[in-house]
Each structure stands twice: as C-alpha cells, then as structure tokens.
Amino acid sequence: MKTNIIINGDSLLELKKIEDSSIDLIFADPPYWMRTTGTLQRVEGTVFNGVNDEWDKFDSLEAYEQFTTDYLKECKRILKKDGSIWIIGGMQCIYTIGAIMQRLGFWIINDVVWHKTNPTPNFMGTRLNNSHETLIWATKSEKSKYTFNYKTAKELNIDFISQSDYNKGVRKQLGSVWRLSVCNGNERIKDSDGNKLHSTQKPEELLYRIIAICTNLGDTVLDPFGGTMTTAAVAKKMGRNYIMIEKDSNYCKYGKERVDKVVTNITNIESSSADIKPLKVSLEEMIINNFFINGELFYLKNSPITAILLENGKLLYKEEVYDMHTLAAKAGNKKALRLNGFDYWFVKRNNELISIDVIRQEYRNSR
Ligand SMILES: C[S@@+](CC[C@H](N)C(=O)[O-])C[C@H]1O[C@@H](n2cnc3c(N)ncnc32)[C@H](O)[C@@H]1O
C-alpha cells in the first residue's frame, strides 16, 4: 500500500480505496458542525475569526450523523484489528460521534480532555469560557490488543509535575486531562498574504502524544481530515508513515510544503525505548551458547548456599531439582514461593561473584 501521501479528495470516497485492516492509527479531526452565526467581536472591537467555513456546514443533525456514520464505518474497516482510533471534537459534536462509535462497535479506551491553557475567551460573557476539547480513544473491538506505550506516556507527563521534580526523575502515570496550548506562534501555517491559513489547526504537541502512545516506529497513521497536515508533519518527524486525505486543494498545497520541510528525529520517545520488552532468554539457551557452564556452581550473596547448574537450566540443591526462581525463594527463606532468580543468583568469573543478570545482559547484547 502506498504511504507517505497526501490525497486531495473526499474522505467518503477515498477511504473506500484503502485496504482492509491496514492502518495502525487513525487520527480524525472532523468538521465539528459549529453552527456559528453572526460576527464575534473582541472587547476592544476587533473581529475574531472563528470557524465559519463551508466545510463545517451541515443541513441538520441527521445529515451530520449520516456523514459521521459513513466515515467511521470505513475507518473501522481499514483499521488493523489491534489498531487505535482517536477522534477529537468539541461539545457541538463529540456526544454524537461517541454514540455513533459505540453503535458501530468501537471499544472506547479513554476519553481525554485537552485543557487549553490559552483558550479563546467567551467575548460576550454569556456562558462559561469553553476551555477544552474532548478526544475519544477507541479500538476496533473489545478484544483488540492495542499498542499502549505506557512508560513512554509517563515520560511525556509534564502536566501535573513541577519542572524541578521532573528533572529529578519523578514520573507519574499520564492521566486523561492534558494541559496544552492551542496552536500559535511560528507553528501556525500562514497563506501567501500572511493570514492564518486554517481556522482549526491543531497543535503538534497533541499529535506527538497520541502517536507516541499508540504507535511504534514504522507504523502507518491515517488522517481523513488533513487540514494543514499536522498529523503528517508529526508522523514524519517521529519516523511513522502517513496517509492524509483532505478535500481542499489549497490546504493540501500548503500542507505538502509543510511536510516536505520536516526532518525525522528519533529520540527515546519516538523509539518507545522505555516500553520495549527485553528479549526473553532461558538458562538452558545460555548454556548452549557457552554463557554458563553445565555443572557450575550458583551462589546466593551473603549466604553459604550453593546449587549446581544442570544442562536443562534447572538447579540441583540437596539432591533435589528446582527451577532457579523457586529455589531462590526457598533457599533465601523468603515468604514468597518464587522470586526472580536473576536478581538473586551469582556465579564466579575470575574468582569474583558476578550476578547472572549481568551475564544475561551480555548474552542479550551478543544476539
Ligand atoms: C477540523 S479540520 C482539520 C484540521 C487539522 N487537524 C489540522 O491540524 O490542520 C477538518 C478538515 O477536514 C476537511 N474536510 C471536511 N470534510 C471533508 C471530507 N468529506 N473529505 C476530506 N476532507 C474534508 C476540511 O477541509 C478541513 O480542512
């Protein structure tokens, strides 16, 4: 399947051309159907440029529901069985979208509140300042074994930790309220007259979190409502592939220029290194590869107890055969029935005790 492309077309048609079960992550920032009327004026009298675009207009709730159902059905078809979908919306649409997702059989993992640290004020003072949007994270079914880079998410959690604690290494579970600013400054794409190109460009930081949490290097991310191509720009930066669909050719043109300039930069976050599970290896395998010797002695630190390593990776102790985890608990007189033997057993190398965990690491490095 062709990836790293921007398709200028209607998602309702273009999604149908994508293969079944081929996408790792879908991020959708659909029309919100804002129903904005009149002109919004700031207190000092200047006009606020809200969302009043043609692409955001629908005739009725039924029309919006039909549109939502149509693209979500296709999203479900193209999503891999263990893939994830994230959809963002405001109060105008998120309840409709959530209900339709549930009706279509998506399984909701979380809803995330994006708390905007610099929201647009409510100029008229007629209701609460609307300072958040909601994201729904869902999978194709309840059984999906979706990617969740849990430890990487912890690394990204700076929302409720002071900078000094973070610098000291304090990490906390990432929660479902994210404090991020709206897109501004140099990140805002401008047209050739220097005006804001798009009324709803999302901040890169938001996409960065989602992509880091739910995908790995080389995965494919699809966005059916590309706009300024924020999703593609972040996916490329993070070493993921992208497929973008956007019906406005002008947005596609500026978006392509944006993505072309992006340079991929892989750090521990992009490679999800905190979440990569180390290779599982057995004592038996390490004996075969000469990292341990059949018949050598295993020692417990600060204890006179020794056991003999057998060819099958088990330990012989007082004429009985044990696996090393059970014997670590038994010999150490611990209450547990099993302990992680790699934390307890030592062998002698050059007449010095060395942890078998160190030897395991040497073996892993050699593979
Ligand atoms: C909320 S904006 C997405 C903004 C984008 N996330 C960004 O950061 O720039 C929705 C976009 O969907 C596009 N759009 C609306 N209906 C569409 C359709 N049926 N097919 C493809 N694009 C569509 C609009 O032109 C608009 O750019």
The ligand as a Tripos MOL2 file, in Angstrom:
@<TRIPOS>MOLECULE
LIG
   27    29     1     0     0
SMALL
NO_CHARGES

@<TRIPOS>ATOM
      1 C1        -11.0790   20.3510   11.7400 C.3       1 LIG1
      2 S1        -10.2390   20.4870   10.2440 S.3       1 LIG1
      3 C2         -8.7560   19.5380   10.4700 C.3       1 LIG1
      4 C3         -7.5750   20.3830   10.8700 C.3       1 LIG1
      5 C4         -6.2890   19.5900   11.0030 C.3       1 LIG1
      6 N1         -6.3460   18.6340   12.0620 N.3       1 LIG1
      7 C5         -5.0810   20.4960   11.2080 C.2       1 LIG1
      8 O1         -4.3780   20.3870   12.2370 O.co2     1 LIG1
      9 O2         -4.8480   21.3580   10.3700 O.co2     1 LIG1
     10 C6        -11.2150   19.4970    9.1870 C.3       1 LIG1
     11 C7        -10.7180   19.4280    7.7720 C.3       1 LIG1
     12 O3        -11.4900   18.4410    7.0810 O.3       1 LIG1
     13 C8        -11.6590   18.8360    5.7310 C.3       1 LIG1
     14 N2        -12.8410   18.1010    5.2650 N.ar      1 LIG1
     15 C9        -14.1410   18.2890    5.5760 C.ar      1 LIG1
     16 N3        -14.9170   17.3550    5.0040 N.ar      1 LIG1
     17 C10       -14.0970   16.5330    4.3110 C.ar      1 LIG1
     18 C11       -14.2870   15.3850    3.5250 C.ar      1 LIG1
     19 N4        -15.5030   14.8830    3.3070 N.pl3     1 LIG1
     20 N5        -13.2140   14.7960    2.9760 N.ar      1 LIG1
     21 C12       -11.9530   15.2940    3.1770 C.ar      1 LIG1
     22 N6        -11.7150   16.4060    3.8950 N.ar      1 LIG1
     23 C13       -12.7650   17.0140    4.4770 C.ar      1 LIG1
     24 C14       -11.8280   20.3390    5.8100 C.3       1 LIG1
     25 O4        -11.4960   20.9480    4.5810 O.3       1 LIG1
     26 C15       -10.8860   20.6910    6.9660 C.3       1 LIG1
     27 O5         -9.6420   21.1010    6.4760 O.3       1 LIG1
@<TRIPOS>BOND
     1     1     2 1
     2     2     3 1
     3     2    10 1
     4     3     4 1
     5     4     5 1
     6     5     6 1
     7     5     7 1
     8     7     8 2
     9     7     9 1
    10    10    11 1
    11    11    12 1
    12    11    26 1
    13    12    13 1
    14    13    14 1
    15    13    24 1
    16    14    15 ar
    17    14    23 ar
    18    15    16 ar
    19    16    17 ar
    20    17    18 ar
    21    17    23 ar
    22    18    19 1
    23    18    20 ar
    24    20    21 ar
    25    21    22 ar
    26    22    23 ar
    27    24    25 1
    28    24    26 1
    29    26    27 1
@<TRIPOS>SUBSTRUCTURE
     1 LIG1         1 GROUP 0 **** ****
